[in-house]
Amino acid sequence: MKSNYLKFGTAALCYFYGTALVFAQQLTDQSEIKLNDLSAFHAASKSWSIADNVVADLKNENGLRSSKGSGILVNITSDKVKGSDLLTNAVHGNIIIELDYLMANNSNSGIYLQGNYEVQLKDSWGVLNPLSSDNGGIYERWDDTRPEGAKGFEGYAPRQNASKAPGLWQHLKIAFQAPQFDATGNKTANARILAVELNGVIVQDNVELFGPTRGAADKEKPLGPLRLQGDHGSVAFRNIKISKLPEELLNGNNRAGGGADPIYIDAPSNTMIRSFVNYAPKQIAVHAISVGSPLKTHYSYDLHNGLLLQAWHGEFIDATPMWDGRGNGTSKARGAITSFVKTPTPALAQLTNNQASWPADSTGTGFRTKGYVIDNEDRPQFKYNIYGTEVTDIITVSNNGKSLSRSVKIDKPVANLYFLLANASSIEELTKGYYLVDGQSYYLELDKGAPKPIIRDANGGKELIILLDKQLNYSISF
């Protein structure tokens, strides 16, 4: 079956409503909700504030801490401070809304379009089979008169779990079509969520909403406020962008079709596929392998440099670019990608001191790939020679699919041999050996007993390097 996806454009075309409501202040009259203060919202409770930074406490449920400033809308609840929902002063009908959000550990929130139709926001990190109540789901409707077990109905689970860990910024984009009414106020067409894109993955596609979801604020109407749920837990928002829904997208009519049926590769067991991998803008690894796990956490590895390129949660591989027709040799991840590499450099380097520049390539290192061997669970262990030593690089899915564990071993020591843990825009040590990397994109945690790594400036960003003696163990959560 050919898979159709909404063309998620942002062209600004006008759409008119009933004359009685057309003069209401509308969200689509602006391009964003400015977060310098709370003036865009109605009667914000004391759980809501404006901040310039927010960090989750992963060891405690529902914990967020923030610092005063601007640019981030944050809701922090506790036993002493009960949260409440936040509504915009302006209202909307058809709309495209795009934003970043960050969940506290085990927290729950939601975005109610027109105050009535909830797209669920939740800490669903690691959930294998998401429900409508999980992150990216469309929450169910509710009827107390129905039998037990059937009171909730018409909820829509996300197509896959594209969620990230609590405390990491996630990106959401929603295309919404408001219900339509005639001149007498009778509904003539149901509302639709035309698309929900979570962390770059389409998780809802042209869903008709036959009525308000559970917890709706009011009866259905042409215009209503945007409502951010705040009474279920701590959450933060930033970069709230608004645009008008192009008229050609109404009813899901403008949809990409034609072309070849997609060629998907699943990973019901540990699975490997060799291909080219585009891992960053204008960067392609031609000696790469992608490794899939039944826990729905997967990664790509550069055999030419010993680099962990990227990892993702969700479904495994789209091989259409590689195998359709003559193909171009490239496969694509089907889930929510977290990138670890921006430019190809060796994972290991012998430095004269800990401030020496990292080499751009493996020239003069004696690098030679030896491929990989398979362990007793059909997982690869990568091997290569560099600086006269043999490296064994083992990457496994751990923590119920939430993390990757990595072990890098050398068969004989090399003086002043360093391992590049991260090359990113930002690196912050949260606690000893525990780092928040690349603008709150992922966490990196060293095993106890590891030497102290070095955070240093490099090419306008940061590098995290560590001296490698015999073996290094660490994990990445994303």
Salt bridges, closest charged atoms under 4 A:
GLU32 OE2 - LYS34 NZ 3.59
GLU32 OE1 - LYS241 NZ 3.42
ASP85 OD2 - ARG227 NH2 2.85
GLU98 OE2 - HIS171 NE2 2.67
ASP100 OD1 - HIS171 ND1 2.75
ASP100 OD2 - ARG238 NE 3.10
GLU148 OE2 - LYS151 NZ 3.55
GLU154 OE1 - ARG141 NH1 2.83
ASP205 OD2 - ARG159 NH2 3.21
ASP205 OD1 - ARG255 NH2 2.88
GLU208 OE1 - ARG192 NH2 3.80
ASP218 OD2 - LYS221 NZ 3.01
GLU220 OE1 - LYS187 NZ 2.79
ASP231 OD1 - HIS232 ND1 2.74
ASP266 OD1 - ARG334 NH1 2.87
GLU315 OE2 - LYS296 NZ 3.44
ASP375 OD2 - ARG379 NE 2.90
GLU377 OE1 - ARG379 NH1 3.66
GLU390 OE1 - LYS370 NZ 2.66
GLU390 OE2 - LYS383 NZ 3.98
ASP393 OD2 - ARG406 NH2 2.62
GLU429 OE1 - LYS452 NZ 2.87
ASP438 OD2 - LYS342 NZ 3.02
ASP457 OD1 - LYS462 NZ 2.44
GLU463 OE1 - ARG456 NH2 2.85
